[in-house]
């Protein structure tokens, strides 16, 4: 027999897998559907919501990631209760049809394929089950868009991957009675990485490239569907001879089919995460090593103020007001104040206000849950008091929620005597989404109720109680975006010297844009910068007139923001190259 004949009859294994004898390349219908649908969504999104383009490739992703894609669009555009329910039914039906089609087209050649109606039922079950478990994570994504900081996102993203892995074989056969094959979990993780990289590419290329990038990513989605379907099809079904004598698969109900192994595993995973979160809150709130706030307050403030005064006249050096974030306490921060100010006049802002003698009132963690108008007015009052006391403009260092208060102060009191401004862990672009205030039933009503339920639940796990930060969140919903925009306009009319120090973790919630030159990125978590010696030195030098150098991590932060955009709420506003 000739060598040519042997090659014709026995092609290499890699060649058989790549298209010959029914491999992936032979599934042209799968590739076309998985690529064309994302291209169509990309074209529509580029026209109506260009900032949300990173989500387009996910429409034909593996089933659990695609459900997360659908729910975020639903939360972004959901209307009243009646409209939301109607949209939800339509989304579930459309997702079930699309997943059934993809699974049917991805079925390996040479293996008997289940009926399309069977795959539709399997896809519907997956959509409902995964949607129910992913809804709290979508709610957290909604909350992060309203009040952008990294802790909720860092908690939700690993849980999303964990649930998606458990459901990675969803929509294919009787997925609920088995855990996913190893190959299916591998393809799910690969999809997550590829979709994140696609978001980076989309964020860095002009808008016209979105459609072809979505099409190429759709081809990867097709390969993932083929890999998962082949793994499931080769693992479970029994064979019986068909009417023509050929073997065929039997998809019949058995007693074990009713055991929801995968959903139970997902629920257990969620319970484990909740337990770990509860333990973490207990450890973080432990009073070990803390100094009582009320006992050290007068001494700390007098020490911080007296350190820079050489006489009864005007103090030398800057005058600093330190505005700490949510869950802080006052007023035992003498070491932090001295490290930031270098011995200048310094005072900690009190969320409760000032006493009769003009000193900040001690407060506990619950006092920081304030509406933004009240917070902005109290900051302005304490700035004015410190200005009258010293005769000098007041420099502000604000962290996390404190930056929201500064926005409100600058919007409501544009003539307040502020010198320089240092924003640590700033809340950038608050209010990207909204919900009707009170018991309104307009657009965003359902996400608003869901967000309050999640805040109530997380508050029960945390040391702040079930009330949590509801006043702050409601206030950000009403006025956060407006105050931030007005503060930016006022500072452009009356230039204010400022820097922003962003922890690298918070880059996950930054808008996809080019960071301003006076933004500095440091390796840290949100809300932990006041105690960082390097940040203290930077702020101290800034208040004394020094200009910090270029931040080497700015490019890394912009890259992380672009990748994270794939898993955040769709930004329905206009795309912008510069940060707000």
Secondary structure by P-SEA (a helix, b strand, c coil): ccaaaaaaacccaaaaaaccccccccaaaaaaaacaaaaaaaaaaaccccccccccccccccaaaaaaaaaaaaaaccccaaaaaaaaaaaaaaaaaaaaaaaaaacccccccccaaaaaaaaaaaaaaaaaaaaaaaaaaaaaaaccccaaaaaaaaaaaaaaaaaccccccccccccccaaaaaaaaaaaaaaaaaaaaaaaccccaaaaaaaaaaaaaaaaaaaaaaaaaacbbbbbbccccbbbbbbccccccccaaaaaaaaaaaaaaaaaaaaaaaaaaccccccccccaaaaaaaaaaacccccccccccbbbbbbbccccccccaaaaaaaaccccbbbbbbcccccccccccccccccccccaaaaaaaaaaaaaaaaaaccbbbbbbbcaaaaaaaaaaaaacccccccbbbbccccccccccccccccccccaaaaaaaaaaaaaaaaaacccccccaaaaaaaaaccaaaaaaaaaaaaaaccccbbbbbccccccccccccccccccccccccccccccaaaaaaaaaaaaccccccccaaaaaaaaaaaacccccccccccccccc
